[in-house]
Amino acid sequence: MQVPLYQAKAEFFRMLGHPVRIRVLELLQGGPMPVRELLAEIEIEPSNLSQQLAVLRRSGIVTATRTSSTVVYELAGGDVAELLRAARRILTELLAGQEDLLAELRQSEMTGDVA
């Protein structure tokens, strides 16, 4: 039985739903990185990073290459970077709307208007 597209999308977004995974993807937008550099940037326990990298690798969103004792991760494709840029644009718009609302609330507080 085939999974409906909306359910597959929900699973995809659930896979992205961890701050460490998002940070890894952001860092990998700059190009391939060895695990030791990811650890230095994210500052979490190696076992935690390993777990999160495994999730990303199983999903096919990142790939890993081993050269001697170094494992280097990279984005599997450019669409992930575009998705992260789209998320940034959406968040910017949402937060700008909240900033406008906050300014309006502060103004009404100062003038004594009850909205």
C-alpha positions in Angstrom: 0.0 0.0 0.0 1.4 3.4 -1.0 1.7 6.2 1.5 -0.3 9.3 0.5 1.8 12.3 -0.5 0.6 14.4 2.4 1.7 11.7 4.8 5.1 11.4 3.1 5.5 15.2 3.4 4.6 15.1 7.1 7.3 12.5 7.7 9.8 14.6 5.8 9.1 17.6 7.9 9.1 15.5 11.1 12.6 14.3 10.1 13.7 18.0 9.8 12.0 18.8 13.1 15.1 18.8 15.3 17.3 21.9 15.9 20.6 19.9 15.6 19.5 18.5 12.2 18.6 22.0 11.0 21.9 23.4 12.1 23.8 20.6 10.4 21.9 21.3 7.1 22.6 25.0 7.5 26.3 24.4 8.0 26.5 22.0 5.0 25.1 24.6 2.7 28.6 26.0 2.7 30.0 22.7 1.3 31.1 19.3 2.7 32.3 19.2 6.3 34.1 16.6 8.4 32.4 15.5 11.5 35.0 17.2 13.7 34.2 20.6 12.2 30.5 20.0 12.7 31.1 19.1 16.3 33.2 22.3 16.8 30.4 24.4 15.3 27.4 22.8 17.1 29.0 22.0 20.4 27.0 18.9 21.4 28.1 15.5 22.5 29.6 13.4 19.7 27.0 10.6 20.3 24.1 13.1 19.9 25.6 14.5 16.7 26.1 10.9 15.4 22.4 10.1 16.1 21.2 13.2 14.2 23.6 12.6 11.3 22.3 9.0 11.1 18.7 10.3 10.8 19.7 12.7 8.0 21.8 10.0 6.2 18.9 7.4 6.4 16.5 10.0 4.9 18.9 10.5 2.0 19.1 14.2 2.7 22.9 14.1 3.3 25.6 11.7 2.2 28.8 10.6 4.0 32.2 9.8 2.6 34.9 8.2 4.6 38.6 8.9 3.9 40.8 7.0 6.3 39.5 8.0 9.8 37.6 11.1 8.6 33.9 11.1 7.7 32.8 14.0 5.6 29.1 15.0 5.2 27.5 16.9 2.4 24.0 17.8 1.2 22.7 15.2 -1.2 21.2 18.0 -3.4 20.6 21.7 -3.8 16.9 21.5 -3.1 17.5 21.2 0.7 19.4 24.5 0.6 16.5 26.1 -1.3 14.1 24.7 1.3 16.1 26.3 4.1 16.2 29.6 2.3 12.4 29.5 1.8 12.0 28.8 5.6 14.2 31.8 6.3 12.0 34.0 4.1 8.8 32.7 5.6 10.1 33.3 9.2 11.3 36.8 8.3 7.8 37.7 7.0 6.1 36.1 10.1 8.4 37.9 12.5 8.1 41.2 10.6 4.3 40.9 11.0 4.7 40.2 14.8 7.1 43.2 15.0 4.4 45.4 13.4 1.8 44.1 15.9 4.1 44.7 18.8 4.7 48.3 17.7 1.0 48.8 17.4 0.4 47.4 20.9 3.1 49.6 22.4 1.6 52.6 20.7 -1.9 51.9 22.0 -0.4 51.4 25.5 1.3 54.8 25.4 -1.9 56.6 24.1 -4.2 54.7 26.5 -6.2 53.3 23.6 -7.9 50.0 24.3 -8.0 47.8 21.3 
